[in-house]
């Protein structure tokens, strides 16, 4: 049988072939735009250990202990891939400000406020590591007793609720590529991966950030992020059986904190 070249196929046959290819791409359960559901966000984090006493701030729950003078000035910090200096300013007996810089540029800042009964705390933050800054508020509750003769922030805290988050963090768009996948967040981050275990540049983020994406099973994306050569994120995105919900389980690898972001598909599945 003589095989005709593709260019010699009838126009209808070419249209059918194109349509079949489009259907195949759209069949991916991940393809589409997803909208964050802030009220459904949950935390499974290692408790946050903070201490302010004798003019010094200390955080000891992560892989590397961070300790700087709480005098409002920027102080160099070693062995931290996401910042290289930090300032802590005590506003009053229940409130402090924290600013982190990398290469002289602000990357993250926060205002910690402890309630009058010292049993709950809010963290109002601004994340400037992304191309479009993300702001939010997280509520914490105290674990254990109050640390006497220390700032009210001192003690152990557990995250309870995401109270606010800015529109810049609300959407995630996933597109199938041949080969691979493209992911774009509304905060300006983007990556294209061939799903081959290689690390690819993460655009719209800190210089030196790379991401690996693997489609290890039909309903699962395994997403790992490096800052330089240091692992900083291990996440899993799982799509529901009906294709309507995406659970994005994001683990801060440095502090072993898991946040489960829940997204709903925007519009009908393509």
Residue pairs with C-beta under 8 A, 6 or more apart in sequence:
6 14
9 17
25 31
25 176
25 178
26 176
26 269
26 270
28 174
28 176
29 218
29 219
29 239
29 243
30 174
30 176
30 181
30 221
30 237
30 239
30 246
31 174
31 175
31 176
31 270
32 173
32 174
32 265
32 266
32 267
32 269
32 270
33 171
33 172
33 173
33 265
33 266
33 267
34 171
34 172
34 173
34 174
34 246
34 263
34 264
34 265
34 266
35 170
35 171
35 263
35 264
35 265
35 266
36 165
36 169
36 170
36 171
36 172
36 261
36 262
36 263
37 262
37 263
37 264
38 162
38 164
38 165
39 162
40 262
41 161
41 162
41 259
41 260
41 261
41 262
42 259
42 260
43 138
43 158
43 159
43 160
43 257
43 258
43 259
43 260
44 257
44 258
44 259
44 260
45 158
45 159
45 252
45 255
45 256
45 257
45 258
45 259
46 61
46 255
46 256
46 257
47 61
47 143
47 156
47 157
47 158
48 59
48 61
48 140
48 156
48 157
48 158
48 159
49 59
49 60
49 61
49 155
49 156
50 57
50 58
50 59
50 112
50 153
50 154
50 155
50 156
50 157
51 57
51 58
51 59
51 60
51 147
51 150
51 154
51 155
52 58
52 70
52 88
52 90
52 96
52 150
52 151
52 153
52 154
53 147
53 149
53 150
53 151
53 154
55 69
55 70
55 71
56 67
56 68
56 69
56 70
57 66
57 67
57 68
57 69
57 70
57 88
57 96
57 98
58 65
58 66
58 67
59 65
59 66
59 67
61 255
62 254
62 255
63 254
63 255
63 256
64 79
64 80
64 254
66 77
66 80
66 86
68 75
68 77
68 86
68 87
68 88
69 75
69 88
70 88
70 89
70 90
70 96
71 88
71 89
72 87
72 88
72 89
72 97
73 87
74 85
74 86
74 87
74 99
74 101
75 85
75 86
75 87
76 84
76 85
77 83
77 84
77 85
77 86
81 227
81 228
81 230
81 232
81 254
82 100
82 102
82 107
82 108
82 129
82 206
82 227
82 232
82 254
83 100
83 101
83 102
83 107
83 108
84 101
84 102
84 103
85 100
85 101
85 102
86 98
86 99
86 100
86 101
87 97
87 98
87 99
88 96
88 97
88 98
89 96
89 97
89 98
90 96
90 151
91 97
93 151
93 152
94 113
94 114
94 115
94 116
94 118
94 152
94 153
95 111
95 112
95 113
95 114
96 111
96 112
96 151
96 153
97 109
97 110
97 111
97 112
98 109
98 110
98 111
98 112
99 106
99 108
99 109
100 106
100 107
100 108
100 109
101 107
102 206
105 128
106 128
107 127
107 128
107 129
107 206
108 125
108 126
108 127
108 128
108 129
109 125
109 126
109 128
110 123
110 124
110 125
110 126
111 123
111 124
111 125
112 121
112 122
112 123
112 153
113 121
113 122
113 124
114 120
114 121
114 152
114 153
115 121
118 142
118 146
118 152
119 141
119 142
120 139
120 140
120 141
120 142
121 139
121 140
121 141
121 142
121 153
121 157
122 137
122 138
122 139
122 140
122 163
123 137
123 138
123 140
124 135
124 136
124 137
125 135
125 136
125 137
125 138
126 133
126 134
126 135
127 133
127 134
127 135
127 136
127 187
129 205
129 206
130 168
130 185
130 187
130 188
130 189
130 204
130 205
131 187
131 188
131 189
131 203
131 204
131 205
132 168
132 186
132 187
132 188
132 204
133 166
133 168
133 187
134 165
134 166
134 168
134 169
134 187
135 164
135 165
135 166
135 168
136 162
136 163
136 164
136 165
136 166
136 169
137 162
137 163
137 164
137 165
138 159
138 160
138 161
138 162
138 163
139 159
139 160
139 161
139 163
140 157
140 158
140 159
140 160
141 157
141 158
141 160
142 155
142 156
142 157
143 155
143 156
143 157
143 158
144 155
144 156
145 155
146 152
146 155
147 154
147 155
159 257
159 259
167 186
168 186
168 187
168 188
169 185
169 186
169 187
170 186
171 185
171 186
171 266
172 183
172 184
172 185
172 186
172 246
172 248
172 263
173 183
173 184
173 185
174 181
174 182
174 183
174 184
175 181
175 182
175 183
175 184
176 182
177 192
179 194
179 195
179 196
180 192
180 193
180 194
180 195
180 196
180 213
181 192
181 193
181 195
181 213
181 215
181 221
182 190
182 191
182 192
182 193
183 190
183 191
183 193
183 213
184 190
185 204
187 204
188 203
188 204
188 205
189 202
189 203
189 204
189 205
190 202
190 203
190 204
191 200
191 201
191 202
191 203
191 211
191 213
192 200
193 200
193 211
193 212
193 213
194 200
195 213
195 214
195 215
197 212
197 214
198 212
199 210
199 211
199 212
199 224
199 226
200 210
200 211
200 212
200 213
201 209
201 210
201 211
202 209
202 210
202 211
202 225
206 227
208 227
208 228
209 225
209 226
209 227
210 225
210 226
211 223
211 224
211 225
211 226
212 222
212 223
212 224
212 225
212 226
213 221
213 222
213 223
214 221
214 222
215 221
215 222
216 222
219 238
219 239
219 240
219 241
220 236
220 237
220 238
220 239
221 236
221 237
222 235
222 236
223 233
223 234
223 235
223 236
223 237
224 231
224 233
224 234
224 235
225 231
225 232
225 233
225 234
225 235
226 232
231 253
232 252
232 253
232 254
233 250
233 251
233 252
233 253
234 251
234 253
235 248
235 249
235 250
235 251
236 248
236 249
237 246
237 247
237 248
237 249
238 246
238 247
238 249
239 245
239 246
239 247
240 246
240 247
243 265
243 269
244 264
244 265
244 269
245 262
245 263
245 264
245 265
246 262
246 263
246 264
246 265
247 260
247 261
247 262
247 263
248 260
248 261
248 262
248 263
249 258
249 259
249 260
249 261
250 258
250 259
250 260
250 261
251 257
251 258
251 259
252 258
252 259
